[in-house]
Amino acid sequence: MKFGKRLKQQIEETLPSWRDKFLSYKELKKLVRLISSAESPMYGKEDAEAEFVYLLNNEIDKFNGFFMEQEEDFIIRHKDVYIQELQQRIERVISTWGTNGTKPSEAEYRDEMARVRKDMVNFHGEMVLLVNYSNINYTGLAKILKKYDKRTGGLLRLPFIQKVLQQPFFITDLVSKLVKECENTIDEMFPVQVEEEIVKEQREAITVAGKGIFRNTVAALLSMQEIRRGSSTYGHFSLPPLDLSDSDLIHSFQLNPPIPTV
């Protein structure tokens, strides 16, 4: 799949409030085409490169601002909401509907625990989407810089990418750590049997709704895998190996995709 099409697909599959935060790839492609065209004498080489770099820097500022805002929100939610509120909800469910609770009920217990887990999975999914946001925008920058160098004979790609590698939006270590912690907590809190049944229910919900964090998360994980498979060698412009333990989620979704509604 060509990158422009993949980017468009990812924008459509992400959260609506995120859609204007991605790389303006189509516009940058048009500018590269215009600059490299023999029919555009209005651009001197230095002026053209300066304008191109100016636009790229604006894009990076956009990425950094959005990424850092989301990252800060996740840190706060992880500490105050995820760790405290969700664990308190679990304790209330156990004390009320559990075997030794005040109102023992297996059905109510399962329903309430499923709601708690859904909120945890949604939080996990949003963080995965942010990692994917970083990956796909970095990939877009690398590809547009490659096009620029190829069409103009410039040597902008390597020095600019070296700068990008130091940008906040590219550094996903903290978010990835939060993702891991969330995954570990989900594994600890929910038995395997309950996990399998809840995942089945979520897949059925996807069939009905057609959209949702779970579906978007799987799409993002598949995209991150495909981007890495697109390069046969590791070099200056390659993304680091994917360090998210969601292969089982992807495998399950691929083996049991939602059945389209008629």
Buried (B, 14 or more C-beta within 10 A) or exposed (E): EEBEEBBBEBBEBBBEEBEEBBBBBEEBBEBBEEBBEEEEEEBEEEEBBEEBBEBBEEBBEBBBEBBEEBBEEBEEBBEEEBBEEBEEBBEBBBEBBBEEBEEEBEEBBBEBBBEBBBBBBBBBBBBBBBBBBBBBBBBBBBBBBBBBBEEBEBEBBEEBBEEBEEBBBBBBEEBBEBBBBBBEBBEEBBEEEBBEBBBEBBBEBBEEEEEBBBBBBBBBBBBBBEBBEBEEEEEEBBBEEBEBEBEEBBEBBEEEEBEEEE
